[in-house]
């Protein structure tokens, strides 16, 4: 791996650690963790006290028309529906090393429109 890629990965790990140091999911307010790859988006709601995933949504295996932002909106809506069935209303948003911009913002706005509070 080149030095540029090593530095990019190190910077991303530092940002993720900085965000994660301040955020923990509890029983009252579980953590919504978002993962974005080059092709797919996934998000899950986690109770860090017990280490259990309470709700999960992903674009893998789904026939979603449009770009990655459309996939992010779909995942946000699907996760909000699953959270509602699991009786989860308030969450803490974990954006990991990503900026709150673009796809992350689209997913968060769709989850808020679906009824989640954060």
C-alpha positions, 0 to 999 in steps of 0.5 A, spaced: 500 500 500 502 506 498 504 512 503 498 516 501 493 510 502 496 508 509 495 516 511 488 516 508 486 510 512 489 512 518 486 519 518 479 515 517 480 511 523 482 517 527 476 520 525 471 514 526 475 513 533 474 521 535 466 520 533 465 513 537 469 516 543 463 520 544 457 516 542 455 510 545 448 506 544 444 505 551 437 501 552 433 508 551 437 511 545 441 505 541 446 507 536 445 507 529 451 505 525 452 507 518 457 503 513 457 505 506 462 502 501 463 503 493 456 499 491 452 498 497 449 502 504 447 498 510 445 501 517 444 498 523 441 500 530 445 497 536 444 497 543 452 497 546 450 495 553 448 488 551 452 488 544 445 486 540 443 489 533 436 491 534 434 493 527 438 492 520 437 495 513 442 494 507 441 495 500 445 489 498 440 484 494 435 489 493 433 492 486 433 499 487 433 504 481 438 510 482 444 512 484 447 511 491 443 517 494 437 513 492 440 507 496 441 511 502 434 514 502 431 507 501 436 504 507 434 510 511 426 509 510 427 501 511 431 502 517 425 507 520 420 502 519 424 496 522 425 501 528 418 502 529 416 495 529 421 494 534 419 500 538 425 504 537 423 512 537 430 515 539 437 514 537 444 516 537 447 517 530 454 514 528 456 517 522 463 513 523 469 517 519 464 520 514 462 527 514 455 529 515 454 530 508 451 527 501 449 520 502 450 520 510 445 526 510 440 523 505 440 517 510 439 521 516 433 525 513 430 519 510 430 516 517 427 522 521 422 522 516 420 515 518 419 517 525 426 516 528 429 522 533 436 524 533 
